[in-house]
Amino acid sequence: MHLAAPPVDGGAVVTGRVTLAIGAARIPVEMTVPAGPVAVEDVLPIVQGLSSLFAARATVQAEAEGRAVSCRAGCGACCRQLVPVAAAEARALARLVEALPEPRRSEVRRRFDQGLETLNALGILDRLDQDPASRQAVGLDYFRAGVACPFLEDEACSIHANRPMACREFLVSSPPAHCADPSSAVETLPLEAAPSVALLKADLRDGWTPLVLALVFDAQAPPSPRDRDAAGILKAVIGAL
């Protein structure tokens, strides 16, 4: 498997090979990354690729056991959940919105603003810093608010190739109707590793933010410094898997 991140400002790239040891599995991966100092978001395509890799492996394992992933375009129930994204993901999503042509860019920004207005009115965003034991309740209240992801269009993800890793790794095998009812038992596929969580552990300077706050975070947070080498970042992420 080969994963690549584009060069930074037209600079050079380097290629290396690693073997991921996940449980009893040994997964060879070739990685091409920018040379020189980088920011975490510069290697985000590599981590996203790892996220998709483990999601695909979980899907294959489930199918071998007679289960199927029920997630499909047109079933957007899970797209109304509180989606945590790493700082690098928030910045990448903000760049993606900036690159959209008009009038779509303004429409997506409007959805972000509308979602924040609803959540602020309900006081949900003010509770995000509560202790971990309260996060489930906050997540349920967020879901009940019915605030759709700003990228949800016709009940399908309009940025599927660039979707957050938490979304890539959330695979449901129970009936889709259960996802719309918080009281129903939703069955998700276990993954051998969760790169979304590993990225958060490896980049502790900014922590996580809800997807709906990605544009606000990008506007208010200082620029991400290019002060680490790609190999070091990826070593930290892989070490946290």
N, C-alpha and C positions, 0 to 999 in steps of 0.2 A: 504494500500500500504506500502511495506517495501523497504527502500533504505539503502544500506550499503557501507561503505568505509573500506578497509582492515586495520588491525592493523599496526602500525609503528614499524619496527624492531622487530616484534614478540611480541610486547607489548599487553596490555589489551585493550578491547573495552568496550564501554558502550552503552546501548540502551535507547532511550527516545521516547516519542510520542508528536507530535504537531498537531494542527489543523490549516490549512492555511485558512485564511479568505480573499478570493479574490472576491470583489464585494458581490453578494448575495450568492456565493458558500462557503461551508465549507468542506474542504478536509482533512480528517484525514491521517496522514503519520507517520509511525514508522521509526526511523532512528538509525542505529548502526554506531558509529563513534569511532575513536581511542581515548583512554584515554590519558590525559596529554597534554603537549604543542605540537602543530602541526603547519605545514605550510599550506597555503591555498590549495596547490595542494593535500595535504593529504585527504582533504574532497571533492575534485573535483568530484569523482563519485556520491556523493550525489547531488551536484548542477546539474550535467549532467542528473541525474535521474529526477530532477524537470523540467529541460528543456524539456526532452522527455515527461513528464507528461502533460505539458501545450500544447505541440505540438499535442499530441494524443487527448486531449480534444477539441482543435480547429478543428481537422480533423473530429471527431464525430459530432460536431455541424454543420460543413459545409455539411456533408453528410445528416444530418437531414433536411437541407434546400435545398437539391437537387443539391449541388455542390460536386465536387470530386477533390482531390489533383491530379494534372497532373504530378508531379515529379515522375520519374521512372529511374531505371538503364538504361543507354544508352542515357539519355538526360543530357549531362554535361554542358549545356550553363552557368548555374549559378556557375559552378566550375571554371569560369574564372573571377570572381569578386574579388574585394579587400575584403578579409574576416578578420574582426577584431577579435583578440583573446586576452583574458586576460593573464597576466603574468603567472598565474598558468597553463593555457591551453598551452601556448608556451613551458613551461618546460615539461609538460606531453607529448607533441608531440615530443620533442627532445628525451625524454626517449624511446618513442615508436620506433623512427627511430633507436636509438642505439641498441634496442633489435631485430631488423630485422636480419634474416640470410643473409649471403652473397650468391649470388651477389646482392640481392635485396636492401640491405642497401646502397651499393655504387650507385645503380641506382637511388634510391630516393634522395640521397644527390646530385647527378648530376642534377636532375630536379630542386632542390632548387637553386643550383648555376646558372643554365641556366636561370631560371626565374629572379633572381636578376640581372644577366648580362643584360638581355633585358630591364628591368625596369630602371636600372641605366643609360643605354645608352639613354633612352628616357627622363631622368630627372624626372621621376614620383615620385620616392621615396624621392627626395629632396623637394617635395611639400607637404608632409604629414603633416607638422606642420603649414600649413596655417590655417587661421581662418575658423570656421565651415561653413561659407557661401560658401567657395570655395571647400569644401570636395566633394560635388556632382560632380563637374567638374573633380576633381582628380579621383573619382571613375569611371566616364565614360571613361576617358583616360586610366585608368588601364584596364577596360573591352575591350576597342578597341585594346589594345596591344596584346590581345589574349593569355596571359600567363596562362596556365592551372595550377590548383592546383597540387603540386608535388605528391599528393596521387591519382590523377585521372588516372585510367587505363581502357582502352576500354570504355571510356565515363561513367564510374561508379566509385563511391568512394570505394577505396580499404581498407579504415579504417572505414567503416560505423559505427561500434559499438563504435568507439572512436572519431568520427568526432566532430569538434568544435560545440559549442552550437549555434552560429550564423547560422550554416548550419542546425541544427535540427529545428530551429525556422523559417526558411525561407521556407514557404509552398505556392506553386503557384496553383491557380485554373484556370487560363487562359490557352489557348492552348500553349503547349511547344514551338512551333515555335516562339512565341512572345519573349521568353527569350533570343533568339539569336540576337534580334534586339532592340537596345536601344531606338529607336523611337516608338516602340510598347507599348501599354498599358498592363503592367503586373499586374495581380490581385493577391494579396497575402492574406492569411487568417489572420484575426486579432487574436492575442492571449490574453488571460486574463492577462497574466504576461509574462515578458521576463527575465528569470534567467540569460541570457548572459549579459544583461545590469546591472542587480542587482549585479552580481559578480564584474563588473568593478567599480560600485559605492562603494562596500564594501571593495575592496582592492585597495586603491588609491596610494599605494607606487610606483607602476610601471606603472600604466595606461594600455593602450592597445598597441598591435603591430600587423602589418599585418601578416597573417599566413606565407607568403613567407619569413618573417624575423625571424621565430620562432627559427631556429637553430642558427642564429647569436645572437639573444637575449640571448639564453641560454648560449652561449659561453662567452658572454661579461658581462652579468649582474652578480652581486654577488649572492651567494647561497641564496635561500629563507630561512629566519630564521624561526625556529620552536619556536615561542614565543607567540602563541595565543592558547586558548583552542578551540576545535572544536565547542562547543555550541555557543561560542561568535562569531565565524566566520559565522556560519549558521544563527544566530540571525540577524547579520548585513545584510546578503544576503536576508533573508526572509523579513526583514524590508524594504528593497529597492525594493521589487517586486511591 
